């Protein structure tokens, strides 16, 4: 099976997620890996990986 990774880069609210959803809808066997979901997961489950804010203040 041929695999393809499509990475979008751009400013906030520039349409990256909208573009990704359209691709996912139109490409068979595709899915979105959203970096925001990874950040939320790490924030809620791995506190030790979070920066020590007091250290940088």
C-alpha positions in Angstrom: 0.0 0.0 0.0 1.3 3.4 -0.9 1.3 5.9 2.0 1.3 9.7 1.8 1.8 12.3 4.5 0.4 15.8 3.9 1.5 18.4 6.3 -0.1 21.9 6.4 1.7 24.9 7.7 0.2 28.4 8.0 -1.0 31.2 10.2 -3.8 30.8 12.7 -7.2 30.8 11.1 -5.8 30.5 7.6 -7.8 27.4 6.7 -5.5 24.5 7.5 -8.0 22.5 9.4 -10.8 23.2 6.9 -8.4 22.0 4.1 -7.5 18.9 6.1 -11.2 18.0 6.7 -11.9 18.3 3.0 -9.0 16.1 2.2 -10.0 13.5 4.7 -13.6 13.5 3.3 -12.3 13.0 -0.3 -9.4 10.7 0.2 -10.2 7.0 1.0 -8.5 5.6 4.1 -7.3 9.0 5.3 -7.3 10.6 8.7 -6.2 13.8 10.4 -3.5 13.9 13.1 -4.2 17.2 14.9 -1.4 18.7 16.9 -3.8 20.5 19.2 -5.2 17.2 20.3 -1.7 16.0 21.2 -1.0 19.1 23.2 -4.2 18.8 25.1 -3.5 15.1 25.9 0.1 15.9 27.1 -1.2 18.8 29.2 -3.8 16.7 31.0 -1.8 13.4 31.4 1.9 14.3 31.5 2.3 17.3 33.9 6.1 16.5 34.1 6.5 17.4 30.5 5.0 20.9 31.0 7.4 23.8 31.3 8.0 25.0 34.8 6.6 28.5 34.5 8.1 29.7 37.8 11.5 28.7 36.5 11.2 31.2 33.6 9.6 34.1 35.5 
